[in-house]
Amino acid sequence: CYPQRRSGEVEEEEEKWIEELQRIGEDADSDVDEAASDSVCIDGGENGADMTNEEVDEADHMTWGIVVSLDDFVGPPGWSSDEPSNASLVKNPLASLIPMAIVTTPVTGSDIPNNGPKKYILNVNYAGNEMCESHVRVVLETIDHIDLMDWYIGCESKAIDAGKLYCEVKGLVKSTEEKLDLSRTSSDERYAGSVPPTALFYYGYFSWNKK
């Protein structure tokens, strides 16, 4: 049989156990308070002051990943987006562009900037329309091609194929049936004939279809 412990020994062990539990609880509360004091609120809430511009940029980078410069983009060695002879420009029907400001403004509460670089989100779906299927999302930043990118977005909103319009403006569409049934504006004439930036080919928004 097991030896019987005296009641005094039991009470002493219980007191030690209770003290240990209290110490563990105090350590946990201390860790929570320390974590809260280290946190920073964007709106200058009770946990800290307003975030600096550098902190906002860092948070933006963590949220959206790598930002690709549309103006300076160069593809990998051996890859080229140069227009081949007798080729037509094709806009990927599963690709879409949106200004990043439309997504971030409801979160940050800041206005859409009127000057400086502008960011765009490019979504390319490679396997259908389901969210779980293969897709590519990249953030493109530009200061030289803002008007052109906005024009592409305008084409999408009007269900106009920018690739077909490019071919039509360049005289690559011979058949009347293939021509787009629309009255082109001066902006259409200006931007439709422009070769798209290299990054839009690399990330799948446009491609060349050699005849």
Rosetta silent file (secondary structure, phi, psi, omega in degrees, C-alpha in Angstrom):
SEQUENCE: CYPQRRSGEVEEEEEKWIEELQRIGEDADSDVDEAASDSVCIDGGENGADMTNEEVDEADHMTWGIVVSLDDFVGPPGWSSDEPSNASLVKNPLASLIPMAIVTTPVTGSDIPNNGPKKYILNVNYAGNEMCESHVRVVLETIDHIDLMDWYIGCESKAIDAGKLYCEVKGLVKSTEEKLDLSRTSSDERYAGSVPPTALFYYGYFSWNKK
SCORE:     score description
SCORE:     0.000 S_00000001
   1 L     0.000  157.456 -178.310    0.000    0.000    0.000 S_00000001
   2 L   -82.770  145.828  179.060    1.023    3.608   -0.563 S_00000001
   3 L   -67.290  141.081 -179.790    2.169    5.722    2.390 S_00000001
   4 L   -87.293  132.630  178.840   -0.415    8.148    3.673 S_00000001
   5 L   -89.169  145.254  177.649    0.518   11.853    3.686 S_00000001
   6 L   -71.481  153.516 -176.741   -0.377   14.049    6.646 S_00000001
   7 H   -59.749  -33.497  178.969   -2.968   16.765    6.099 S_00000001
   8 H   -64.127  -37.497  178.224   -0.357   19.481    6.692 S_00000001
   9 H   -66.939  -40.307  178.936    1.751   18.222    3.802 S_00000001
  10 H   -62.555  -45.992 -179.542   -1.261   18.214    1.465 S_00000001
  11 H   -62.983  -38.069  179.711   -2.190   21.777    2.374 S_00000001
  12 H   -65.369  -41.425  178.117    1.393   22.951    1.833 S_00000001
  13 H   -66.711  -37.962  178.374    1.536   21.392   -1.663 S_00000001
  14 H   -63.854  -41.141  178.326   -1.831   22.929   -2.559 S_00000001
  15 H   -63.288  -41.830  177.784   -0.610   26.371   -1.539 S_00000001
  16 H   -62.446  -40.385 -179.028    2.530   25.974   -3.667 S_00000001
  17 H   -66.315  -41.571  178.395    0.407   24.897   -6.651 S_00000001
  18 H   -64.401  -41.926  177.834   -1.943   27.858   -6.263 S_00000001
  19 H   -61.689  -38.765  179.691    1.017   30.260   -6.065 S_00000001
  20 H   -66.290  -41.191  177.710    2.486   28.749   -9.260 S_00000001
  21 H   -63.616  -40.830  178.547   -0.813   29.179  -11.116 S_00000001
  22 H   -63.899  -39.375  179.414   -1.038   32.804   -9.996 S_00000001
  23 H   -65.192  -41.671  178.296    2.525   33.466  -11.197 S_00000001
  24 H   -62.648  -41.430  179.143    1.770   31.953  -14.623 S_00000001
  25 H   -64.532  -40.078  178.291   -1.350   34.112  -14.909 S_00000001
  26 H   -65.115  -38.455  177.909    0.560   37.287  -14.015 S_00000001
  27 H   -64.336  -40.842  179.860    3.234   36.487  -16.646 S_00000001
  28 H   -64.746  -43.075  178.749    0.557   35.975  -19.319 S_00000001
  29 H   -62.717  -37.047  179.562   -1.123   39.300  -18.468 S_00000001
  30 H   -65.177  -39.908  178.576    2.266   41.021  -18.661 S_00000001
  31 H   -64.755  -40.960  179.068    2.895   39.594  -22.141 S_00000001
  32 H   -63.753  -43.650 -179.918   -0.514   40.804  -23.377 S_00000001
  33 H   -63.805  -39.020  179.870    0.076   44.312  -22.007 S_00000001
  34 H   -66.824  -40.786  178.704    3.512   44.472  -23.626 S_00000001
  35 H   -65.227  -38.894  179.801    2.158   43.370  -26.988 S_00000001
  36 H   -66.846  -37.156 -179.375   -0.616   45.967  -26.786 S_00000001
  37 H   -70.293  -24.457 -179.891    1.838   48.750  -25.950 S_00000001
  38 H   -84.763  -15.647 -177.021    3.952   47.830  -28.985 S_00000001
  39 L   -75.747  154.758 -178.942    1.021   47.932  -31.432 S_00000001
  40 L  -128.763  132.363  178.376    0.336   50.997  -33.581 S_00000001
  41 L   -98.342  139.873  178.769   -3.039   52.171  -34.842 S_00000001
  42 L   -66.238  -35.392 -175.291   -3.346   53.901  -38.195 S_00000001
  43 L   -91.257   13.439  178.321   -6.039   56.224  -36.884 S_00000001
  44 L    68.838   41.876 -177.614   -4.090   57.247  -33.782 S_00000001
  45 L   -77.481 -160.816 -172.733   -6.183   55.187  -31.373 S_00000001
  46 L   -70.763  -15.817 -177.017   -5.497   54.310  -27.782 S_00000001
  47 L   -90.221   -4.017 -179.670   -2.592   51.991  -28.617 S_00000001
  48 L   168.301  179.012 -179.280   -0.353   54.589  -30.229 S_00000001
  49 L   -85.461  178.552  178.073    0.080   57.672  -32.370 S_00000001
  50 L   -60.600  147.991  177.147   -0.568   58.048  -36.074 S_00000001
  51 L   -72.880  143.831  175.150    1.587   55.937  -38.384 S_00000001
  52 L   -75.858  168.298  178.431    4.342   57.735  -40.237 S_00000001
  53 H   -59.899  -38.985 -179.864    4.491   57.717  -44.033 S_00000001
  54 H   -64.754  -38.356  179.344    7.281   55.153  -43.911 S_00000001
  55 H   -69.253  -37.589  176.836    5.196   52.869  -41.697 S_00000001
  56 H   -64.215  -43.122  178.602    2.187   53.217  -43.997 S_00000001
  57 H   -62.076  -40.361  179.861    4.360   52.335  -47.003 S_00000001
  58 H   -66.538  -40.997  177.660    5.737   49.315  -45.163 S_00000001
  59 H   -64.729  -38.922  177.824    2.231   48.174  -44.207 S_00000001
  60 H   -62.591  -41.253  179.321    1.123   48.673  -47.796 S_00000001
  61 H   -64.458  -41.917 -179.459    4.049   46.533  -48.994 S_00000001
  62 H   -65.537  -33.122 -177.182    3.193   43.770  -46.504 S_00000001
  63 H   -77.509  -43.110 -171.409   -0.444   43.804  -47.635 S_00000001
  64 H  -104.627   -7.262  178.237   -0.005   43.913  -51.386 S_00000001
  65 L    82.721 -154.131 -176.018    3.391   42.287  -51.894 S_00000001
  66 L   -72.401  135.404  175.967    5.930   43.382  -54.488 S_00000001
  67 E  -102.179  123.990 -176.964    5.080   46.484  -56.509 S_00000001
  68 E   -96.498  131.100  177.154    6.322   46.326  -60.104 S_00000001
  69 E   -78.035  117.710  179.285    7.381   49.514  -61.867 S_00000001
  70 L   -71.160  -28.021 -175.850    5.520   49.698  -65.153 S_00000001
  71 L   -78.586  -31.530 -174.084    7.878   52.391  -66.439 S_00000001
  72 L  -112.066    7.345 -173.446   11.170   50.548  -65.819 S_00000001
  73 L   -66.403  134.349  174.712   10.133   46.903  -66.204 S_00000001
  74 L  -131.096  130.289 -178.482   12.486   44.653  -68.169 S_00000001
  75 L   -72.627  174.956 -179.761   11.694   41.000  -68.742 S_00000001
  76 L   -67.307  162.273  179.669   14.082   38.094  -68.086 S_00000001
  77 L   -57.433  135.096  178.968   16.965   37.357  -70.488 S_00000001
  78 L    89.305  -10.757  179.367   15.764   35.900  -73.760 S_00000001
  79 L  -100.476  142.614 -178.733   12.194   37.144  -73.351 S_00000001
  80 L  -145.072  146.346  176.143   10.816   39.948  -75.519 S_00000001
  81 L  -110.319   13.458  179.955    7.537   41.775  -75.969 S_00000001
  82 L   -60.815  144.474 -178.170    8.529   43.308  -79.325 S_00000001
  83 L   -73.051  119.240  176.803    5.779   43.277  -81.904 S_00000001
  84 L   -72.837  163.798  176.387    6.341   40.511  -84.471 S_00000001
  85 L   -72.587  145.036  179.155    5.563   41.083  -88.124 S_00000001
  86 L    55.098   46.065 -179.830    2.018   40.255  -89.206 S_00000001
  87 E  -122.391  148.706  177.104    0.836   39.927  -85.605 S_00000001
  88 E  -110.570  149.423  179.697   -2.323   41.115  -83.922 S_00000001
  89 E   -86.255  129.168 -177.999   -2.629   42.371  -80.371 S_00000001
  90 E  -118.517  125.964  175.314   -4.810   40.186  -78.162 S_00000001
  91 E   -91.894  127.737 -179.380   -6.245   41.318  -74.847 S_00000001
  92 L   -64.360  118.412 -179.264   -6.661   38.451  -72.383 S_00000001
  93 L   -67.368  -15.762  179.001  -10.417   38.122  -71.695 S_00000001
  94 L   -99.114   13.306  179.759   -9.627   36.718  -68.222 S_00000001
  95 E  -111.386  146.113  179.710   -7.478   39.702  -67.248 S_00000001
  96 E  -146.939  150.197  178.328   -8.686   42.881  -65.554 S_00000001
  97 E  -118.910  140.703  171.185   -7.224   46.129  -64.252 S_00000001
  98 E  -142.252  145.930  174.615   -8.435   48.281  -61.375 S_00000001
  99 E   -66.977  136.072  179.705   -6.870   51.319  -59.689 S_00000001
 100 H   -62.780  -29.997 -177.853   -5.510   50.365  -56.276 S_00000001
 101 H   -59.461  -30.063  179.340   -6.997   53.545  -54.796 S_00000001
 102 H   -65.861  -32.594 -178.926  -10.479   52.096  -55.280 S_00000001
 103 H   -82.661  -41.248 -172.459   -9.516   49.191  -53.019 S_00000001
 104 H   -86.183  -25.263 -176.701   -7.478   51.045  -50.401 S_00000001
 105 H   -57.997  -44.269  178.290   -9.513   54.259  -50.013 S_00000001
 106 H   -62.495  -22.913 -178.326  -12.321   52.642  -47.935 S_00000001
 107 H   -86.269  -48.858 -175.170   -9.631   51.270  -45.583 S_00000001
 108 H   -87.061  -23.723 -178.609   -7.305   54.245  -45.196 S_00000001
 109 L    78.275    4.890 -179.510   -9.895   56.968  -45.728 S_00000001
 110 L   -85.896  155.150  179.047   -7.441   58.903  -47.912 S_00000001
 111 L   -76.364  157.912  175.621   -8.426   60.571  -51.151 S_00000001
 112 L   -69.798  125.335 -175.662   -7.391   59.240  -54.545 S_00000001
 113 L   -66.972  145.028  179.506   -4.149   61.086  -55.438 S_00000001
 114 L   -99.950   -9.520  178.816   -4.227   63.491  -58.372 S_00000001
 115 L  -144.442  171.248 -178.666   -0.483   63.559  -58.966 S_00000001
 116 L    82.286 -177.625 -179.282    2.559   61.384  -58.501 S_00000001
 117 L   -61.307  150.754  178.753    2.800   57.642  -59.190 S_00000001
 118 E  -127.705  138.267 -178.391   -0.391   55.645  -59.447 S_00000001
 119 E  -103.457  145.926  177.628   -0.828   51.966  -58.617 S_00000001
 120 E  -132.136  145.842  175.923   -3.000   49.438  -60.431 S_00000001
 121 E  -102.196  123.612  177.233   -3.975   45.894  -59.548 S_00000001
 122 E  -106.217  120.201  175.518   -3.763   43.413  -62.413 S_00000001
 123 E  -110.311  128.234  177.274   -5.718   40.177  -61.981 S_00000001
 124 E  -128.174  119.578 -179.430   -5.234   37.373  -64.478 S_00000001
 125 E  -100.050  123.463 -175.376   -7.284   34.200  -64.137 S_00000001
 126 L  -101.702   -4.426 -174.020   -5.779   31.179  -65.852 S_00000001
 127 L  -143.431   35.000  179.002   -8.342   28.495  -65.067 S_00000001
 128 L   111.485 -158.709 -173.405  -11.818   29.959  -65.049 S_00000001
 129 L  -113.141    1.416  179.635  -13.699   32.234  -62.730 S_00000001
 130 L   -76.993  143.516 -176.972  -13.645   30.377  -59.427 S_00000001
 131 L   -63.528  -29.000 -176.297  -11.681   32.031  -56.621 S_00000001
 132 L   -83.058   -4.862 -176.913   -9.835   28.799  -55.800 S_00000001
 133 L   -88.406  172.111 -171.543   -8.499   28.378  -59.327 S_00000001
 134 L   -64.286  133.610  176.731   -5.147   29.518  -60.699 S_00000001
 135 E  -156.022  161.947  177.087   -4.643   33.255  -60.982 S_00000001
 136 E  -123.564  134.332  176.345   -1.950   35.910  -60.893 S_00000001
 137 E  -128.924  127.123 -179.160   -2.267   39.206  -59.062 S_00000001
 138 E  -139.077  146.350  177.192    0.363   41.907  -59.360 S_00000001
 139 E  -100.156  123.346 -179.662    0.513   45.565  -58.375 S_00000001
 140 E  -109.940  135.140  179.296    1.828   47.850  -61.114 S_00000001
 141 E  -119.533  136.766 -179.298    3.024   51.389  -60.426 S_00000001
 142 E  -149.880  154.156  170.257    3.491   54.064  -63.057 S_00000001
 143 L  -125.534  -19.788 -178.476    3.855   57.778  -63.550 S_00000001
 144 L   -90.886  -21.988 -173.190    4.480   57.755  -67.315 S_00000001
 145 L  -120.962   27.233 -178.129    1.515   55.598  -68.380 S_00000001
 146 H   -62.049  -47.358 -178.642   -1.287   56.764  -66.088 S_00000001
 147 H   -63.206  -39.743  179.798   -3.484   58.045  -68.900 S_00000001
 148 H   -65.455  -44.710  179.845   -2.931   54.892  -70.935 S_00000001
 149 H   -64.526  -40.607  177.313   -3.748   52.598  -67.994 S_00000001
 150 H   -63.849  -34.296  178.156   -6.863   54.617  -67.186 S_00000001
 151 H   -67.482  -39.828  176.043   -7.866   54.309  -70.836 S_00000001
 152 H   -60.119  -42.853  178.780   -7.514   50.506  -70.667 S_00000001
 153 H   -64.390  -38.021  176.288   -9.757   50.495  -67.594 S_00000001
 154 H   -63.507  -37.582  176.935  -12.239   52.670  -69.455 S_00000001
 155 H   -62.759  -42.212  179.104  -12.265   50.175  -72.323 S_00000001
 156 H   -61.657  -41.752 -178.062  -13.057   47.373  -69.891 S_00000001
 157 H   -66.308  -24.949  179.226  -15.946   49.344  -68.404 S_00000001
 158 L   -99.871    6.734 -178.780  -17.383   49.829  -71.904 S_00000001
 159 L    58.847   38.183  177.342  -16.734   46.202  -72.938 S_00000001
 160 L  -102.541  129.997  178.971  -14.320   47.405  -75.626 S_00000001
 161 L   -81.883  108.240 -177.876  -11.477   45.084  -76.598 S_00000001
 162 H   -64.573  -29.762  177.748   -8.352   47.271  -76.525 S_00000001
 163 H   -66.640  -46.377  178.463   -6.440   44.658  -78.528 S_00000001
 164 H   -65.190  -36.866  179.713   -8.926   44.667  -81.385 S_00000001
 165 H   -66.637  -37.410  175.522   -9.052   48.453  -81.327 S_00000001
 166 H   -59.528  -47.217 -179.453   -5.243   48.563  -81.638 S_00000001
 167 H   -63.169  -36.817 -179.789   -5.406   46.301  -84.691 S_00000001
 168 H   -68.808  -44.570  179.850   -8.140   48.423  -86.231 S_00000001
 169 H   -64.803  -36.110 -179.740   -6.265   51.703  -85.720 S_00000001
 170 L   -80.713   -1.028  178.832   -3.080   50.143  -87.132 S_00000001
 171 L    76.488   21.605 -179.500   -4.949   48.948  -90.217 S_00000001
 172 L   -88.452   -8.706  178.690   -4.490   45.285  -89.364 S_00000001
 173 L  -102.056  114.432 -176.123   -8.218   44.568  -89.605 S_00000001
 174 L   -94.246  -35.684 -175.287   -9.256   44.201  -93.224 S_00000001
 175 L   -80.080  134.819  178.620  -12.756   42.781  -92.882 S_00000001
 176 H   -64.073  -34.945 -179.149  -15.577   45.211  -92.183 S_00000001
 177 H   -64.445  -27.100 -177.587  -17.327   42.566  -90.076 S_00000001
 178 H   -84.602  -12.950 -177.477  -14.331   42.397  -87.731 S_00000001
 179 L   -73.852  146.432 -179.960  -14.237   46.129  -87.082 S_00000001
 180 L   -72.301  136.691 -179.397  -15.600   47.411  -83.802 S_00000001
 181 L   -89.549   81.706  179.167  -18.957   49.120  -84.048 S_00000001
 182 L  -156.433  155.798  175.859  -18.198   52.315  -82.149 S_00000001
 183 L   -92.090  112.518 -174.782  -17.478   55.981  -82.719 S_00000001
 184 L   -77.625  143.087  176.720  -13.869   56.498  -81.694 S_00000001
 185 L   -95.150  175.974  177.520  -12.831   59.556  -79.730 S_00000001
 186 H   -63.594  -34.446  177.466   -9.527   61.420  -79.921 S_00000001
 187 H   -65.255  -40.166  177.398   -8.388   59.478  -76.853 S_00000001
 188 H   -60.648  -44.016 -179.629   -9.189   56.209  -78.600 S_00000001
 189 H   -64.750  -36.852 -176.678   -7.132   57.251  -81.594 S_00000001
 190 H   -73.205  -49.663 -172.905   -4.241   58.336  -79.384 S_00000001
 191 H   -87.593  -29.210 -177.856   -4.027   55.405  -76.997 S_00000001
 192 H   -63.246  -31.223 -179.486   -5.335   52.577  -79.166 S_00000001
 193 L   -87.199    3.627 -179.433   -2.332   52.900  -81.453 S_00000001
 194 L   -88.439  135.079  174.601    0.186   52.789  -78.604 S_00000001
 195 L   -69.187  128.755 -177.385    2.141   49.611  -77.981 S_00000001
 196 L   -62.050  154.926  176.039    1.303   48.509  -74.414 S_00000001
 197 L   -58.549  149.786 -175.064    3.988   48.622  -71.713 S_00000001
 198 H   -55.923  -40.961 -176.227    6.227   45.549  -71.511 S_00000001
 199 H   -61.247  -29.592 -179.923    4.952   44.452  -68.089 S_00000001
 200 H   -69.175  -26.299  173.384    1.407   44.025  -69.422 S_00000001
 201 H   -76.823  -44.515 -175.166    2.727   41.364  -71.810 S_00000001
 202 H   -63.446  -38.070 -176.852    4.849   39.645  -69.185 S_00000001
 203 L   -96.113    8.932  165.990    2.008   39.389  -66.659 S_00000001
 204 L    91.528   14.160  177.255   -0.563   38.252  -69.194 S_00000001
 205 L   -78.291  -39.886  176.931   -2.819   41.222  -69.887 S_00000001
 206 E  -124.392  163.512  172.121   -1.828   41.358  -73.566 S_00000001
 207 E  -155.347  160.899  175.941   -0.150   39.004  -76.012 S_00000001
 208 E   -98.937  133.351  177.174    0.845   38.975  -79.683 S_00000001
 209 E  -113.141  104.743 -176.877   -0.925   36.537  -81.988 S_00000001
 210 E   -77.586  130.445 -177.773    1.177   35.919  -85.052 S_00000001
 211 L   -80.152    0.000    0.000   -0.892   35.225  -88.155 S_00000001
